[in-house]
Amino acid sequence: MYQWIVFIHIASVLGLLLVHPVTVAFHLKEERDDIRIRELLEVTEAASTLRWVFFGLVILSGVVLGFLGSWWSSAWIWAALVIFVLIGLTMNLYGGRMIDRIADTRDNAEMERLLSRFRPWFLAVTGAGGLLVILFLMLFKPSF
């Protein structure tokens, strides 16, 4: 059963990455056609529910694995959980809010200003870097 939960855990992370709007954010950053911008924003909004489902599955399967493997007394699982939550907060507070502000503006000058300040690389590095650290923790289970 443990291996099946590991499979669900990893598959959920892959699902989360597939529906994540970071790739759209890079296109959004360079786009200046209002219609295309709106279309890109619609894509991110359409995947929102599925993104939260995968996020929840990652957390749930990780917690179940923590109990099945008796890992809760190990520091690495707590570090991984904290990092994952921090990634989620960063994505929501910076990425989500910025995308919402871009979506809500109707003024071209304001949209240009927001797009010029938007930093999708920050989101990509935070997400990918954080997930690599979590992967390291999961595979090597270091004791601190």
N, C-alpha and C positions, 0 to 999 in steps of 0.2 A: 504494500500500500504506500509506503514511503516514496518509492520511485514514481508512482503515479502522481503523488502530490508534487514532487519535484518537477515532473513533466508539466503539470498544470501551472505551476509557479513560473517556469521558464516560458511556456507558451503564452501566459498572460503578459509577461514583460514584452515578448515579441508583438503581441496584439496591441499593447499600449504604444509601442514604437511605431507600428504601422498606421495607427490612426492619430498620431500626434501631429500637431500643426507646426512643428519647428521647420519642416521642409517648406511648408506654405509661407512661413514667416520670411524665409530668404527671398522667395519670389515677391512677396508683399513689399519688402524693403526696396526692391528695384523697380516696382511697377508704378506708373504714373497715370495710367488710364483708369478713370473713375469706375467704369463698368467692370473692368478686369479686377480691380481692387475689391469691389462688392462681391464678385463671383468667388474670389479667393476667401473672403470672409465668410461667405455662405458655406464653403467647403469645411472650414474649421468649425462652424456652428453645427453643421450636420453630423459631425463625428463626435460631438461633445458628450452625448449620453454613452456612447460606446466606450469612449475614453475613460469615463468614470467607472463603468463596469469592469474594464480591465484593471484600472487602478485598485478597485476594491478586491478583485480576485488576487492580485499580487499581494496585497496586505493580508488577506484571509489565508491564502495558501502558505505564506511565509510564517504566519502565526501558528498554523497547524503543524508545519514542519518544525517549528521551534519546540512544540510540545512532543511531537513524535520522536524527535532526535534528542530530547532533553537538553536543548541548547540554551535555555533561558538563564542559566547560571554563568554563561560565557559572555564576556564583554563584546565579542565580535558581532553577535546577533543584535545587541542593543545599538551598537555603532551603526550597523547596516540599516536598522529601522529608523534611527535618527537621521541618517543621511538621506534615506528615501523620502521621509517626510519633508526634510529641508529642500530637496529637489522639487517636490510637489508644491511647496509654498513659494519657492522662487519662480517656478513656471506660472503659477497662478497670479502672484502679486506683481511680477514684472510683465511676463508675457501676456497673460490673460487680460489684465487691466489695460495694458497698452493696446492690445488688439480690440478690446471693447471701446476704448476711446477713439481709435481710428474708425471703427464701424459706426459710432454714433455721430461723428462729425459730418456736416454737410458743406462746410466751408473748405474750398480747395487750398487756400493758404494755410489754414490750420492743419489740414490733412498732410500737406507737404512738410510742415514743421514737425508733426508727429512721426511721419515716416523717416525724416532725416535723423531724428533722435532715437529711433528704434534700433536695437542691437540684437539681431537674431543670433549672432555668434556667442553672445553671453549665454543665451538659452542653450545653444548646442553644446558648448563647453561644459556648462553646469550639468546638463542632463547626461551627456556621454561620459564626462569625467566622473561624475557621481556614481553612475551605474558601473563603471569600470572598478571603482573602489569597492563597491558592494560585491561585485563578482569576485574580486580578490579575497574579500572577507569570507564569502561563502565557500570558495574553493580551498583556501589555506587555513581558515579558522584560527587565526593567530591568537595567542593569549597575551594580553597586555599586562 
